[in-house]
């Protein structure tokens, strides 16, 4: 009978990863550092910002200890390019599929965050009221801190009630940069839209003010030649003939008048100018005492006389 070796230890089961996460790390614009994007076959599960690749990979491994991690950039290229366009201000909304685990409250908070328009912010208290829990601002802040997919769920758009940015999982400096970028991109898009609307209105106004061509009887070349001095290539209807306009007006003569001809001009004194004017003569009237009264009674009293 062959000998057997008995052991008291039971065999350990082989750990088989339940799923695999593919990820890639690229440079992000706006001086945000390195951007890690991880995804499963069902959607994006991780979007992180950091300084180095090693720190980002270590944080992803700690968050998913039982998942196989594989760095592969090709399958994630469309989603990564969408995120980069969003950071550059060329894509306002991110509609990426997600594969994240969350509680019911976290799901409601994250849905409320995705409903915040691009370039705007909400306070923690306003988000708490939106999810039906007024006064749960701290719980909303914890839900924002547990967000595993930055940018896709825009937790950076939630600020304090006094306007202060507050905290951010990836750093307050990055939060400020993101808010400034979104605000400037939204204003630029608004100005571009306003310019397009103004151009359309001006084009419609110009089209409505343009004269409407009225169709008249067709004129033959013979009709055009019937006008004297006009050829068949003239305008239609033809212009009036040149003879109807009349001869040109002669230039104005520059010679001196007959009165001043032959004598040089010299300035006259005030007495000479007054001597040439016609003086209105008013008949004088005698006063009661035989004196001659004033010719202009309005300037003197009735009893005054001028000797």
Order of alpha helices (4+ residues) and beta strands (2+ residues): beta-beta-beta-alpha-beta-alpha-alpha-beta-alpha-alpha-beta-alpha-alpha-alpha
